[in-house]
Amino acid sequence: MAKGDPGVTTRGRRAAPRSKRAAAANGPELVQLLTPEGERIESATGPDGTEYRVDFTDEEYRGLYRDLVLVRKLDAEATALQRQGELGLWASLLGQEAAQVGSGRALRTQDMAFPTYREHGVLYCRGIDPIMPLGLFRGVDQGGWDPNEFKFNMYTIVIGAQTLHATGYAMGVAMDGKTGTEDGEAVIAYFGDGATSQGDVNEAFVWASVFNAPMVFFCQNNQYAISEPLERQTRVPLYQRAAGFGFPGVRVDGNDVLASYAVTRHALDNARLGQGPSLIEAYTYRMGAHTTSDDPTRYRIASEVEAWQAKDPIARMKAFLEKQQIADADFFAAVDEQARTESVHLRERVLEMPNPEPVSMFDHVYPHGSAELDQQRAQFTKYMESFEGSAH
Amino acid sequence: MSRIKEFNLPDLGEGLTEGEILAWLVKVGDVIELNQPIVEVETAKAAVEIPAKWAGQVRAIFHPEGSTIEVGTPIISIDTDPGAGPIEESTTGTPAADLPTPSAASLAAVEVAPAEGAVEPGLIGGPAPGGRTAVLVGYGPRTTAAKRRPRKGGVPAQASAPAAPVVRAPAVPVAPPTPVAPVAAPSDGNGRAGGPVLAKPPVRKLAKDLGVDLGTLTGSGPLGSITREDVQRAAAAPAAAEPLTTAAPTATAASFGADREQRIPVKGVRRLTAENVSRSAFTAPHVTEFLTVDVTRAMKALDRLRGRREWRDVRVSPLLLVAKAVLLAVKRHPMVNSTWAGDEIVVKNYVNLGIAAATERGLIVPNIKDAGRLSLRELADAMTDLVQTAKTGKTSPADMSGGTLTITNVGVFGVDTGTPILPPGESAILAFGAVREMPWVHKGKVKPRQVTTLGLSFDHRIIDGELGSKFLRDIGDFLSDPEAALLAWT
C-alpha cells in the first residue's frame, strides 16, 4: 500500500435523505464494499450520508491480500507455540484480520495507534517485527518495540484503559497544533465490544467529544467479551452509542478489508482536519478462542461459527482477486510460501529467545534509575548469589 | 541434541498443573508434520488440541486416553529423523535397551528426572522428596543443569534427588496403549507424599535463612502446608526433623488390599451435580408433598390422541400430559415459578420447563424455553427433541441454563415417587412416579385403575404449604380428568 495515497474518496453529506437508509430495514446499516462472495460494491453510504469508496491499484489489492494471509499464518504459528509450551498465553486474531489490516493500512505514518493485546495485524501493518508480541507472551520481555518510533503503543491488557491513554495523547496532539491540515496527526484507539461497558471507554468518549480530540475509536465487535455475548453488552447497535456522546458512529463490515480501510481512512482524516472524534464499529467475529486459556465451545454453538466461516475475510478477497483476474495461481502460491517461510522463521526465533536475567527486572522501572532501586538491585543480586556454591 | 524428542505436557492455561488426555489423534509409527494436531487434552479451563512440536515419526505414546497427567510429564516421543536409520545408543542419553518408552511407573509417578540432567528447582521452591518438581507457571521442569540450590539442608532425601540421572526401567511400548496404573501422583492426604512442598514465600524465606529444608518437614497448616511455626520448631530441634525425612506415607496406605476400595475422581457432570444439589439442599428449605391420583382417564385420552391421524408420528407419553398439567397449573399459581433472590422474589412470566434426564454423562436437566407458550403438539415435539439431544450427549450449555421449573420422571425407573431436590434458582420440582394398575375406589367400588403418585418439592421461603398444595392439587385434577380441566381452565 502506497503510503500517503488516500486511495479512498468520501463525500460528506450530513443530511441524507431518509430513502437512502431504506437498506436498514433488516438491521443496522453495514458499510460493505466487498461481499462474502467476493463481489465488489462500488460505493456504500454510512448512516450520516457519507459515501465510502476505494480506488486501489491491482498491486495494492494484492498487497492487502498478502497482509491478510501473513497475519493469519503468523497468528496460527503463535497459537501452536503456546500449545507446545513456548508461550505462556496467546490472544488469537483469527477472523479479525480484515478489520485490523484495513484499519492498520489506513493509518498514515504520523498517526498514533493504541492497541489492546490482540492487534497483531495492526502491529504488522505498522512495520513492527512480528516477533515482538511473542516475547511479551513468552514472558521474556515487556513487548520490546519503541512506541514512538513505530507510532504504535504497547499492548494494553487492562480492558479499555488504552482509550483514555489515547484520548490524552490526542489532546496533546491537538495542543501541539498538529491538527487542522491534511498532514495533521490523528490517533486511533482499538478496543472490543466488551470494553464498551467499561467506565474508561465511556469517559474517553465524553472527553474526546467535549474537547474535540483528534480520535478514532475503533471497536472490533467480535461478538464476545470472553464468554459474554453481545446482547449482554448493549441494547442498541454499538455504533449508535456515538450519537449519545455527540460524534458520528458507523458500522462497517469488519470482515471486509476494503470497507474497513475506507471507513477508517475517512474517520482519521476527519480527526486530523480537526473535526473531532468518531466511532467505528467493525462488525466481525472471533473465530478462535478468546485466548489460549479459553474454550469457546462451552458458550457458543458450532452452527454460529460455521455461519461466520462463510464470511471469511481472506476467502472473499481471494474470490475477488480471482474473478477480477488481479492475481493468478502463482501469486497465491507465492503468498502461501512466503507465509510458511515467515512462520518457520518466527518459530525458530522464538525458540532462541534468551531468558532474561532475574536482575533485569530493575532495568526499566525508571528511565534514569534511582538510589532506592540501586539498593534493591544490590540486595536482590546478593540474595541470588547466596544460592550458588552451597554445600549439598 | 537427540533425534528422539519427548514432548512434555505444557501448561496449557495460565497456572494449570495437570491435564486429562481425551484422545490421541496419532498412533505409534505415524509420520507427522510440524504443528499437526496430535492429542486432545482437557484442562480445568478448556479442551484443546496440541499441535506437534516437531515433524517426524511417533515412537511411543506414554499415556492412554483418560489419564490425568501433570504438567511437565512426557506424553509422546517423536523420532525427528526417522530416515536416518536405527537409533544409536548415544543419541538419547539413556540405555538403548530401554528405548523407546520410559517406564510406565516412572512416568506415572512423575518421578523421572529429565534424561539430560537435573531438574531446576521449581517455582514452588525446589524439588520435593522423590525428585518431583512443582511447576505452577511456565513450560514444565527445565532440563538444564541446576544453577540454584537451597543454601543448606544436607538431607538424606537427596539420595533420590533429581540431580542424579534416573535410569529408566524397560517398558512396554504403548501401542495400543496399555492401561497405566494410577497416573495422578499418590497423596497421603496432607498434600505431602508425592506432591509439592506447600509453604508460603515468607515461610520459605525463613526456612532458607534458618537453614531448614522444607522437604524434611510435615506441615501443620491448611492442606498440609508448612507454617512459620513448623519451621521455627524444626530450627530449634534440628535433629528431630531427620526421622521424618523420607518417610513414605504412601507405603502405609497400601496395607489395605488395593481392590477393596475403588477411587473414582469426581469430575465433569458428577462434580457439577454434586455442587448443585448440595448448594440447593442446604440453602433452599425444601418441603415435599405427595398426591396419589387415578390417571385412568388421562391414559385413555392419550390413547385417543395417538389414534388421531395428525398425531400419528408424534411421540406421546404420559410425561407430556404431566408437563401440560404443570404448565396450566403454573398459570393459576404464578408464584411457584419464581426465584428467591435475597431481598426479593423474582416471579417469572415465562416457563422454561426443565426435564431431568439420565444420560451416559450423568444427570442433566435441559429445559424447554418458553414452554408455556407452546401448543400441546409443539410441546410434544420439543420434548422429543430434548430427549434425543440429551441421549446423544449434544445438549448445549444454553439448553441447560435458565430453567424455571422442573419435572423429574422417576417413574421410568419403576419407582412410585421421590423427594426431589430443587435445581438451584428454581422453586418447585415435580417427581412423576410410575403409573401402575392398583385397586382403587371408583364410583363406590374397588376397581383396578391406573394410578400414579406425584411428589412436589418446593422452596418454603417462597411457597407456603397452602400454595404448594393447591398447585399439586391442580396438577392432580388435570391428570385425573384432563378434558374437564382443559374446559374449565383455558
Interface residues (C-beta under 8 A of the other chain):
Chain A: A76 E77 A80 Q82 R83 Q84 G85 E86 G88 L89 G139 A289 T292 S293 D294 D295 T297 R298 Y299 I301 M384 S386 F387 E388 S390 A391 H392
Chain B: F7 N8 P10 D11 L12 G13 E14 N35 K45 A46 A47 V48 E49 I50 P51 K53 V137 G138 Y139 G140 K147 R148 R149 P150 R151 K152 G153 G154 Q158 S396 P397 A398
